[in-house]
Amino acid sequence: MKRFYLISIFLISFLGHTQIYNKEIEAKLKIEKNNDLLKITGLVTNKTAINTSLHYKLSVIKSGNKNNSNNSQTGRFVLEANESKSLSVTSINANEKDRIIILLLIYDLDDNLLGKDRHVLNDSKKK
């Protein structure tokens, strides 16, 4: 019986410390494909009634047969209550053989991760 209580206490404390992303600040990636060109837009939405100062990092990591590239964009911004905003737009050349990881991270001023979105294109590991 003591064992059951110890396990229950451990699980409750563990679950209480798990981070839930996109609850108050939502990160969203919009990806548009036009032939061999990808247009990537990082979007953010404040789901609260409070103005918030934030910063973001939008990363695009591309690996292919002949070349690899890593592009990151960062910035600070203020998001008004219940506001949605476009943070950054980037375009890259891509084909079906390129594996592309796109990651948008939204942080508060204390570097706590509040929102994230991630897409993997042409992921050969799933096959």
Beta strands, then each sheet from edge to edge (+ up, - down):
strand 1: 25-34
strand 2: 37-46
strand 3: 52-63
strand 4: 68-79
strand 5: 84-93
strand 6: 99-108
strand 7: 113-121
sheet 1: 1+ 2- 5+
sheet 2: 4+ 3- 6+ 7-
end
